[in-house]
Amino acid sequence: MRKGKSYQAGFLGILILSLYAIYLIFQIGCAPQQQVQKEISPERQKAIEDSIRKAKELEIARYWSFGYEYYKNKNYKEAKPYFWKVINMDPNMELADKYHYKDIFARLANCYIQENKADSAQLAFEMGVKHFPNDIYLHESLGYMYRQKGMFEDAIQHYKKAVELDPEKAINYKHLADLYIRTNQPELAIEALESYVKMSPEDRDAQEKLAVLYRTTGREDEAIRKKEEILAKNPDDTGLMFDLGKAYYNRGESEKAVEMLNRLLQKEPENVEALQYLAGAYMNLERYDSAIATYKKILKIQPENIEILCAVAGAYRMKNQFVQARNYVRRALRIDPKHGLPYMTMGEIYESAAEYCMNKRGGKLEYDDKLVYEKAYKEYQKATRDPLFADRARRRMEAIKPLLPTTEDRFFNKYNQPKDACYKWIS
């Protein structure tokens, strides 16, 4: 019995000790997390957070490194996922400076460009400018993409920003000018091109375009001055010489036109168009002999040019050399008797002859003069058969109708050909 009691007492003691041990284990090892956290110091907590952040940074750096290596080796397909991992892990680009991936959007866009995925490339560039609004390459790239898609106003905004970021980069002014032209903003195009040509004076096309813009906006003096500047740098450019000669002619600056066109013709003596403008300038200066000589140079090259034959006739008419004038009209009619211009020219010769002879007699209109005006009228009638000259001919007919012989004139004068010696050349 004693042994039994001792055994029971021992068993009870062991049970109590076991329960106490379990209590201690529960209190120490299984305490709530909140209680454990309360026991971590602020320094320890910061160390843990720094460690987590460092691990994340290292992972981002590793992804960037992998992506860059693939990109550098032109394996764009493999580079893209790593670039996207970096972007997703650092959506605010806080580590871009530290790990040197500020150009990640440009590289991502280029990956899509290499795969001919323009829309995805555009999206990458657009994301890039949101994060890096002062990245000139991103703005230039978006400007180019928008321009290619016809989104001209959007392109303008990005090229304007590019110019703001780097005012010394000439090409962006040229792109802006082109966009302003496309959007019908010529004054802004002029402003942009002026900036461009100051930095790139060797760009002949831009200089020419600027001259055209000046002319189309009514700034003719500036257009000519620009052409003169270009010619000074390209003294053998016959195209520029012609443009300037023509511009001088159209402005009535005939002396300058003569000088410039003769300069051109020294290099291209058979330039028919230049010869025509030169002859016209001589006519404006009333240097008729020079005009005739110039027209005859054209006829050596183009002997059946009806317009030039009539022009020679017109020059002789201005010299009151009516026989020579008529001879050139007849040459023209032998080439094409249906052409209206020779008849118009012959009508003008008769009119000029009548005025010349009247003035010799003091300006009085007589029956013989009326007969000559009648001849002019009949020539204009023939010209009406050519649709190209019909309206012009009818206007001349109406103008001289009051000068024609009347029924009374014919009653008192029994002849139909002028007898005045001044008209002896008329047969």
Order of alpha helices (4+ residues) and beta strands (2+ residues): alpha-alpha-alpha-alpha-alpha-alpha-alpha-alpha-alpha-alpha-alpha-alpha-alpha-alpha-alpha-alpha-alpha-alpha-alpha-alpha-alpha-alpha
